[in-house]
Amino acid sequence: MAAAGSLEWPRRFPSRALRRFGWYVLGGGAATSAAWVLFGAEPDRLPSGAANPLALVPPITTLLAVLACAGQLLTVIRRPRVAADHYALTVRPGALRTLLLPWAAVTEVAGVTVRGEPLLLVRCGPNRGRLGDRPRWSDRAVLRSGGTAVTGYHLAVRMDDFAGDPRRQLATLAAWAPEQVQVTDQL
């Protein structure tokens, strides 16, 4: 919820994340089933008395499938977030970290369409001291998916994860950005 005197983009139903989670469940279930059918009857010990490595295939496959599905379930539960107030831009581009980017550290926000997908791009200024969060490698997954079309930016968020028209979303965000932050619309 946005507090009084702040903006938060309303999120859309997580259909993309649910679809991806469903595919992971199907793929993980198929891999796990195949591993149990092919290697489930393997004895724990070989006739020589040594441990049988093939007996570990089903439980390891099951563990990997469960971990992969849990990671995808996290993307359904922790949705991307864009919020702003007079102090900072708050962004969660994926399911992991929520970044607090003070407007003093942001030089540009841009709405750009890359391969038919609208993205909100954020460019940060030079790191002077310890002002707010800095995007890390794990925060840049959406940016990396944009390829060379988004070079020079530090962060990207998929705008179609939010309800409404991307141009209106950018316009509402531009109303909160101070004058020194350049707002670019290439949607």
C-alpha positions in Angstrom: 0.0 0.0 0.0 1.2 3.5 -0.8 1.3 5.9 2.0 -0.2 9.4 1.7 2.2 11.5 -0.3 3.7 8.6 -2.3 3.1 6.6 -5.4 3.0 2.8 -5.9 2.2 1.2 -9.2 -0.7 -1.4 -8.8 0.4 -4.9 -9.8 -1.3 -7.0 -12.3 -2.3 -10.6 -11.7 0.9 -12.8 -11.9 -0.2 -14.8 -14.9 3.4 -15.0 -16.4 4.9 -16.1 -13.1 2.1 -18.7 -12.5 2.6 -20.0 -16.1 6.3 -20.3 -15.6 5.8 -22.0 -12.2 3.4 -24.5 -13.8 6.0 -25.4 -16.5 8.6 -25.9 -13.8 6.2 -28.2 -11.9 5.5 -30.2 -15.0 9.1 -30.4 -16.0 10.3 -31.2 -12.5 7.6 -33.8 -12.1 8.5 -35.5 -15.4 12.2 -35.5 -14.6 11.6 -36.9 -11.1 9.2 -39.5 -12.4 11.7 -40.6 -15.0 14.5 -40.8 -12.4 12.4 -43.0 -10.1 11.2 -45.3 -12.9 14.7 -45.7 -14.3 16.8 -45.8 -11.1 14.3 -46.4 -8.3 15.0 -50.1 -8.0 18.8 -49.7 -7.8 20.3 -51.2 -4.7 22.1 -49.0 -2.2 25.2 -51.3 -2.4 26.8 -53.0 -5.3 27.7 -56.7 -5.0 31.2 -55.7 -4.2 30.0 -53.8 -1.1 30.7 -50.3 -2.5 28.0 -47.6 -2.5 25.9 -47.5 -5.7 26.0 -43.9 -7.1 23.0 -44.7 -9.3 20.8 -45.1 -6.2 21.3 -41.4 -5.5 19.9 -40.3 -8.8 16.1 -40.3 -7.8 16.5 -38.4 -4.5 18.9 -35.9 -6.0 16.6 -35.3 -8.9 13.7 -34.9 -6.6 15.6 -32.4 -4.4 16.7 -30.3 -7.5 13.1 -30.3 -8.8 11.7 -29.1 -5.5 14.3 -26.4 -5.2 13.7 -25.2 -8.7 9.9 -25.1 -8.1 10.4 -23.3 -4.8 12.4 -20.6 -6.6 9.7 -20.2 -9.2 7.0 -20.1 -6.4 9.0 -17.2 -4.9 8.4 -15.2 -8.1 4.7 -15.7 -7.7 4.7 -14.6 -4.1 7.1 -11.7 -4.2 6.0 -9.6 -7.2 8.0 -6.7 -8.7 7.4 -3.3 -7.1 7.8 0.3 -8.2 7.0 3.1 -5.7 8.1 6.7 -5.3 8.0 9.5 -2.8 9.7 12.8 -2.6 12.9 11.2 -1.2 13.4 8.1 -3.3 12.4 5.6 -5.9 11.8 2.1 -4.5 12.2 -0.7 -7.0 12.0 -4.5 -6.7 12.8 -5.8 -10.2 12.4 -9.4 -9.4 11.7 -11.6 -6.4 14.8 -10.9 -4.4 15.9 -7.4 -3.2 13.9 -4.3 -2.8 16.2 -1.3 -3.7 15.8 2.1 -2.2 17.3 4.6 -4.8 17.3 8.2 -3.5 16.5 10.6 -6.2 19.9 12.2 -5.6 21.5 9.0 -6.8 19.2 8.6 -9.9 20.1 10.5 -13.1 17.5 9.1 -15.5 14.3 7.0 -15.7 13.2 5.8 -19.1 10.3 3.9 -20.5 11.6 1.9 -23.5 10.0 -0.9 -25.6 12.5 -3.8 -26.2 11.3 -6.6 -28.4 7.7 -5.6 -27.9 8.0 -5.5 -24.0 7.8 -2.2 -22.2 10.6 -1.7 -19.6 11.3 0.9 -17.0 15.0 1.6 -17.1 16.9 3.4 -14.3 20.3 5.0 -14.6 22.2 5.8 -11.4 24.8 8.5 -11.0 28.3 7.9 -9.7 28.4 6.3 -6.3 29.3 9.2 -3.9 29.6 7.7 -0.5 26.9 5.3 0.7 23.7 6.9 -0.5 20.9 4.3 -0.8 21.2 0.9 -2.5 23.2 0.1 -5.6 21.9 -2.5 -8.0 23.9 -5.8 -8.0 24.2 -8.6 -10.5 21.2 -10.4 -9.1 19.1 -7.3 -9.4 19.9 -6.9 -13.1 18.2 -10.1 -14.5 15.6 -8.1 -16.4 18.2 -5.7 -17.6 20.3 -8.6 -19.0 17.3 -10.0 -20.8 17.0 -6.7 -22.7 20.4 -7.3 -24.3 22.4 -4.5 -26.0 19.3 -2.3 -26.4 19.6 -1.2 -22.8 23.3 -0.6 -22.3 24.3 2.2 -19.9 21.4 1.6 -17.5 21.7 0.0 -14.0 18.3 -1.5 -13.5 15.2 -2.6 -15.5 11.6 -3.5 -14.5 9.0 -5.1 -16.7 6.2 -2.5 -16.9 3.7 -5.1 -18.1 3.8 -6.7 -14.6 1.8 -3.6 -13.5 -1.8 -2.6 -14.2 -2.4 0.2 -16.7 -0.8 1.7 -19.7 3.0 2.0 -19.7 2.9 5.6 -20.8 0.6 6.6 -17.9 2.8 4.6 -15.5 5.8 6.6 -16.7 3.9 9.9 -16.5 2.8 9.2 -12.9 6.4 8.4 -12.0 7.7 11.5 -13.8 5.5 13.6 -11.5 7.5 12.4 -8.5 10.9 12.7 -10.1 12.8 15.9 -9.2 14.0 18.3 -12.0 17.5 16.9 -12.1 16.3 13.4 -13.1 15.8 13.1 -16.8 12.6 11.3 -17.8 12.7 9.6 -21.3 9.7 8.2 -23.0 10.6 5.8 -25.9 7.5 3.5 -25.5 
